[in-house]
Each structure stands twice: as C-alpha cells, then as structure tokens.
Amino acid sequence: MDFTENEHNTSEEAAADLKERITAYIERNLKDKRLKHTYSVVREAGKLAMRYGQNVQKVELAALCHDMCRGMSTDVLNMYVRQLGLPRKLIDKPNLSHGKVAAEILKKDYCVKDKDIINAVAYHTTGRAGMSDFEKIVFLADAIEPGRSYPTVEETRLLAYEDLDRACIHSLERTIEYIQGTGNYLDPDTINARDDLKEKLKL
C-alpha cells in the first residue's frame, strides 16, 4: 500500500481502506480515553496540515495510526520489540515502544510503504533529527490536542500555528526538562531532534 501522487485514485482507495481497518482496530483495542485522544489528534493534525499545505487526508491517517498499539500491555509490546528486532532500549518502555511497534506493524500487516506515515507514527513521541513537516505536524498534534493539559501547552499551541520548527523546539525542550527532572530514561532521538532544529534555525 504505497501512497503516491502518481497513483492518485489508487492512493485514495488504499487510504480509505487503511482508515477503515485502523478505525476498526482501535475501536476494539483502545480504551475510551485513548480513543478520544486519538480522534482529537486526528482533528488537530488535519488543521495543522491545512495551515502548512500538507496532504490533509494522509496526515489524518498517520494521526489515526499513531497510538494504535497503546492498548497493548508492556509484556506484549516487549514481545513485539524482540520479534521485530527493534532496539533493546525499548524493552519495558511502553511510552517509547508503542510508536515503533505500530510503525512496524503498519509495514508488515497493513503493507504501508509511505515513509511520511511510517516515520510520523514511529517518532511521534520522541521526534528525530531530520523530521519532515509532515512528521512535525503529527508530533505537535499529539502534544497540543485539546485534551492535553500541562503547564506550557498553551504556548506550544500558539507556536504550532505560527512556526512548526519553533513549536517543535519548544515542545522538545519542555519534554527534555521534564524527563531529566524525573530521572527517567531520555531517548537520544529527542535531544537530536531539538539540536537539529536549533541548528537549522541558527539558535
């Protein structure tokens, strides 16, 4: 299932089919709170996609998929990490592993080849160096959807509709500060994402 502009009709049909299948899956497997969050992320991502000239249908599809594995237990996620050959650092870290597992399942079980969708799902929690605008939109939509409530969310919301890069830097820096303050594991991808964007903006 390769979403390309050269095969517009096929792409639309494939996207509609994937949307139907993923919707059915998350309706069965996510708790109500997570389901509400997912649909809020879809709506927020769609608005950001319109703001920044991205393919709204495709962005919303990635947003729909982003937490599809969040209903899995840590043991099940660990099993997938091992079976799929994902990095060992993901073991016992469901907040980090669910996106990576979802991305692999999309490729393996749903035949998704589109790199924008795969990367947006895989890195929606951590970010990464070299994020595309598509990935930034899904990353930010997850961080600022209306159900989110944390001290700096309003500032991030405002920045998200003004400047994608600065909004991502703001969100990433707050994440780094929070995780370092708790003493929990900080994924290097998050630091790399922030540093890459700051270098791009010469900050």
C-alpha positions as a Python dict, from the first residue, in 0.01 Angstrom:
ca = {
    (1, 'M'): (0, 0, 0),
    (2, 'D'): (209, 286, -133),
    (3, 'F'): (52, 634, -111),
    (4, 'T'): (189, 825, -410),
    (5, 'E'): (70, 1125, -606),
    (6, 'N'): (131, 938, -932),
    (7, 'E'): (-138, 688, -849),
    (8, 'H'): (-396, 929, -712),
    (9, 'N'): (-705, 710, -740),
    (10, 'T'): (-527, 402, -612),
    (11, 'S'): (-385, 612, -332),
    (12, 'E'): (-731, 736, -230),
    (13, 'E'): (-872, 383, -234),
    (14, 'A'): (-577, 248, -35),
    (15, 'A'): (-606, 530, 218),
    (16, 'A'): (-980, 474, 260),
    (17, 'D'): (-925, 101, 311),
    (18, 'L'): (-647, 158, 566),
    (19, 'K'): (-855, 417, 751),
    (20, 'E'): (-1144, 171, 778),
    (21, 'R'): (-921, -110, 901),
    (22, 'I'): (-732, 102, 1154),
    (23, 'T'): (-1054, 258, 1284),
    (24, 'A'): (-1198, -88, 1341),
    (25, 'Y'): (-879, -196, 1516),
    (26, 'I'): (-854, 100, 1754),
    (27, 'E'): (-1227, 88, 1832),
    (28, 'R'): (-1173, -270, 1951),
    (29, 'N'): (-842, -223, 2130),
    (30, 'L'): (-818, 124, 2282),
    (31, 'K'): (-986, 243, 2598),
    (32, 'D'): (-1234, 529, 2569),
    (33, 'K'): (-989, 793, 2695),
    (34, 'R'): (-720, 687, 2448),
    (35, 'L'): (-974, 668, 2167),
    (36, 'K'): (-1094, 1021, 2242),
    (37, 'H'): (-732, 1140, 2242),
    (38, 'T'): (-666, 971, 1908),
    (39, 'Y'): (-961, 1134, 1736),
    (40, 'S'): (-861, 1471, 1884),
    (41, 'V'): (-511, 1426, 1742),
    (42, 'V'): (-662, 1344, 1402),
    (43, 'R'): (-863, 1668, 1404),
    (44, 'E'): (-569, 1877, 1525),
    (45, 'A'): (-338, 1721, 1269),
    (46, 'G'): (-587, 1797, 994),
    (47, 'K'): (-598, 2163, 1094),
    (48, 'L'): (-220, 2188, 1105),
    (49, 'A'): (-196, 2014, 768),
    (50, 'M'): (-424, 2276, 615),
    (51, 'R'): (-222, 2554, 777),
    (52, 'Y'): (105, 2426, 633),
    (53, 'G'): (-11, 2292, 297),
    (54, 'Q'): (29, 1922, 369),
    (55, 'N'): (-192, 1640, 241),
    (56, 'V'): (-474, 1653, 496),
    (57, 'Q'): (-604, 1302, 425),
    (58, 'K'): (-261, 1146, 467),
    (59, 'V'): (-175, 1345, 780),
    (60, 'E'): (-506, 1248, 941),
    (61, 'L'): (-438, 885, 851),
    (62, 'A'): (-99, 893, 1023),
    (63, 'A'): (-259, 1057, 1327),
    (64, 'L'): (-524, 785, 1336),
    (65, 'C'): (-247, 523, 1346),
    (66, 'H'): (-14, 693, 1593),
    (67, 'D'): (-143, 528, 1913),
    (68, 'M'): (-286, 210, 1761),
    (69, 'C'): (-61, -5, 1984),
    (70, 'R'): (-109, 197, 2303),
    (71, 'G'): (-365, -53, 2427),
    (72, 'M'): (-108, -333, 2433),
    (73, 'S'): (40, -440, 2766),
    (74, 'T'): (408, -387, 2833),
    (75, 'D'): (466, -763, 2801),
    (76, 'V'): (303, -772, 2458),
    (77, 'L'): (498, -468, 2342),
    (78, 'N'): (818, -631, 2470),
    (79, 'M'): (733, -942, 2271),
    (80, 'Y'): (692, -736, 1954),
    (81, 'V'): (1016, -547, 2021),
    (82, 'R'): (1202, -879, 2034),
    (83, 'Q'): (1020, -1041, 1742),
    (84, 'L'): (1059, -738, 1517),
    (85, 'G'): (1425, -689, 1603),
    (86, 'L'): (1372, -340, 1744),
    (87, 'P'): (1633, -178, 1973),
    (88, 'R'): (1664, -334, 2317),
    (89, 'K'): (1637, 12, 2476),
    (90, 'L'): (1262, -12, 2408),
    (91, 'I'): (1211, -307, 2644),
    (92, 'D'): (988, -214, 2940),
    (93, 'K'): (935, 136, 2799),
    (94, 'P'): (582, 133, 2651),
    (95, 'N'): (580, 509, 2603),
    (96, 'L'): (871, 470, 2362),
    (97, 'S'): (797, 129, 2213),
    (98, 'H'): (433, 170, 2110),
    (99, 'G'): (510, 401, 1818),
    (100, 'K'): (798, 191, 1689),
    (101, 'V'): (590, -127, 1712),
    (102, 'A'): (295, 39, 1540),
    (103, 'A'): (518, 155, 1253),
    (104, 'E'): (649, -197, 1200),
    (105, 'I'): (300, -348, 1216),
    (106, 'L'): (181, -95, 958),
    (107, 'K'): (458, -208, 725),
    (108, 'K'): (424, -580, 795),
    (109, 'D'): (50, -635, 839),
    (110, 'Y'): (-104, -340, 654),
    (111, 'C'): (152, -313, 369),
    (112, 'V'): (208, 59, 428),
    (113, 'K'): (519, 182, 246),
    (114, 'D'): (471, 555, 271),
    (115, 'K'): (773, 695, 460),
    (116, 'D'): (584, 1000, 587),
    (117, 'I'): (325, 785, 761),
    (118, 'I'): (576, 530, 892),
    (119, 'N'): (812, 794, 1033),
    (120, 'A'): (532, 1007, 1177),
    (121, 'V'): (399, 707, 1369),
    (122, 'A'): (742, 576, 1473),
    (123, 'Y'): (869, 910, 1607),
    (124, 'H'): (553, 1083, 1729),
    (125, 'T'): (668, 1053, 2091),
    (126, 'T'): (1036, 1138, 2062),
    (127, 'G'): (1082, 1329, 1740),
    (128, 'R'): (1406, 1274, 1545),
    (129, 'A'): (1674, 1465, 1362),
    (130, 'G'): (1563, 1549, 1009),
    (131, 'M'): (1189, 1542, 1070),
    (132, 'S'): (975, 1637, 773),
    (133, 'D'): (698, 1895, 811),
    (134, 'F'): (454, 1602, 790),
    (135, 'E'): (619, 1437, 1092),
    (136, 'K'): (631, 1765, 1283),
    (137, 'I'): (257, 1809, 1235),
    (138, 'V'): (172, 1467, 1382),
    (139, 'F'): (424, 1520, 1663),
    (140, 'L'): (271, 1856, 1755),
    (141, 'A'): (-90, 1745, 1713),
    (142, 'D'): (-23, 1474, 1970),
    (143, 'A'): (124, 1733, 2206),
    (144, 'I'): (-138, 2007, 2174),
    (145, 'E'): (-475, 1840, 2109),
    (146, 'P'): (-748, 1996, 2328),
    (147, 'G'): (-737, 1716, 2585),
    (148, 'R'): (-376, 1788, 2673),
    (149, 'S'): (-318, 1985, 2993),
    (150, 'Y'): (31, 2072, 3116),
    (151, 'P'): (200, 2400, 3217),
    (152, 'T'): (337, 2507, 2875),
    (153, 'V'): (71, 2365, 2644),
    (154, 'E'): (-90, 2699, 2558),
    (155, 'E'): (238, 2845, 2442),
    (156, 'T'): (303, 2537, 2231),
    (157, 'R'): (-47, 2563, 2081),
    (158, 'L'): (12, 2922, 1975),
    (159, 'L'): (355, 2846, 1831),
    (160, 'A'): (224, 2545, 1639),
    (161, 'Y'): (19, 2769, 1411),
    (162, 'E'): (296, 3028, 1374),
    (163, 'D'): (615, 2828, 1316),
    (164, 'L'): (643, 2447, 1305),
    (165, 'D'): (1013, 2439, 1385),
    (166, 'R'): (996, 2674, 1683),
    (167, 'A'): (691, 2493, 1815),
    (168, 'C'): (873, 2160, 1795),
    (169, 'I'): (1180, 2304, 1968),
    (170, 'H'): (959, 2442, 2246),
    (171, 'S'): (782, 2109, 2292),
    (172, 'L'): (1104, 1907, 2278),
    (173, 'E'): (1282, 2131, 2528),
    (174, 'R'): (994, 2105, 2773),
    (175, 'T'): (997, 1726, 2732),
    (176, 'I'): (1372, 1710, 2792),
    (177, 'E'): (1343, 1926, 3104),
    (178, 'Y'): (1057, 1716, 3239),
    (179, 'I'): (1222, 1379, 3179),
    (180, 'Q'): (1557, 1493, 3317),
    (181, 'G'): (1373, 1624, 3623),
    (182, 'T'): (1212, 1287, 3687),
    (183, 'G'): (1532, 1091, 3630),
    (184, 'N'): (1365, 868, 3374),
    (185, 'Y'): (1525, 746, 3052),
    (186, 'L'): (1560, 1020, 2791),
    (187, 'D'): (1569, 889, 2435),
    (188, 'P'): (1863, 1039, 2239),
    (189, 'D'): (1625, 1094, 1945),
    (190, 'T'): (1458, 1371, 2144),
    (191, 'I'): (1784, 1553, 2208),
    (192, 'N'): (1891, 1500, 1846),
    (193, 'A'): (1558, 1636, 1722),
    (194, 'R'): (1592, 1952, 1929),
    (195, 'D'): (1956, 2008, 1838),
    (196, 'D'): (1889, 1951, 1468),
    (197, 'L'): (1609, 2210, 1463),
    (198, 'K'): (1811, 2463, 1664),
    (199, 'E'): (2099, 2425, 1421),
    (200, 'K'): (1859, 2472, 1129),
    (201, 'L'): (1733, 2798, 1282),
    (202, 'K'): (2081, 2902, 1399),
    (203, 'L'): (1961, 2924, 1760),
}
